[in-house]
Amino acid sequence: MYTEYRPVSGRGSASTPDGWLEALTESALPAAYSELALRLDHRWRLVRQHLNPGARLLDAGCGLGDWVAFLRRRGFDTHGVDYSFELVVRARERHSPCRLVVAAVQALPYRDHSFDAVISWGVIEHDERGPQAALSEFRRVLRPGGVAIVTVPVDSDRQRRASRSHFSRVNACGGTMAFFQYFLTIEELASFMEAAGFSVLDSGVQRSVALTLMTPELSSRFSTRWLNRLNKLARVLFWWYRPAMNMAYCVGRRV
């Protein structure tokens, strides 16, 4: 497990509600393109493969709620939770019929056995204590036999080099480096899932590419806003380019 640090202007974590609010709202795409991108997304294939329409599903760390709305339109009983109050407010404005609440994924405001499935895309790695607390909560709110599908940045030499190269340049003008996230190997992610009480059904590298892995030098020249937007475009155009795939996934069934 590799720890990634990023520059911050003050103290504390580089992963904050305000930071995610800025990153996600500035890089939000028009509804038509977002719909196409999600339809082509490898995670949608994982959902179709392991879950049945009608399942009561929680998106843990839902951001602007795009996945909540997308899956709701496809027959899932979807709910979303995010720790950023402002993100949830904007998600409600963006997807008004959706059920969204403010809470941390490590302390979900739901009773035991409330859901058939939990999805969590690139969230659990941002807890400096590790992913255990979030995974334990996912298991708690799942019904017996329920399924959790999670993704995290994959730990690889290429990913580590790209991170060090990009953020050393970003921080060249000074500042403080603070915790942002962990990179995990596929095996490490599966091990955390098993330790939390899941039997692993599937794991691997998600077909999702990142420009920082394709062109580290070029990507460092873009603002966060444009880099996030270009990453979304790259995921559609270069889904086949395995060396730049940056996320590991794991599907687990609650034991």
Sequence and secondary structure as in RCSB ss.txt:
>XXXX:A:sequence
MYTEYRPVSGRGSASTPDGWLEALTESALPAAYSELALRLDHRWRLVRQHLNPGARLLDAGCGLGDWVAFLRRRG
FDTHGVDYSFELVVRARERHSPCRLVVAAVQALPYRDHSFDAVISWGVIEHDERGPQAALSEFRRVLRPGGVAIV
TVPVDSDRQRRASRSHFSRVNACGGTMAFFQYFLTIEELASFMEAAGFSVLDSGVQRSVALTLMTPELSSRFSTR
WLNRLNKLARVLFWWYRPAMNMAYCVGRRV
>XXXX:A:secstr
 EEEEEEESSSS S  HHHHHHHHHHT   HHHHHHHHHH HHHHHHHHH  TT EEEEET TTSHHHHHHHTTT
 EEEEEES HHHHHHHHHHSTTSEEEE  TTS SS TT EEEEEEES GGG TT SHHHHHHHHHHEEEEEEEEE
EEEB  HHHHHHHHHHHHHHGGG  EEEEEEEEB HHHHHHHHHHTTEEEEEEEEEEEE HHHH HHHHTTS HH
HHHHHHHHHHHHSTT GGGEEEEEEEEEE 
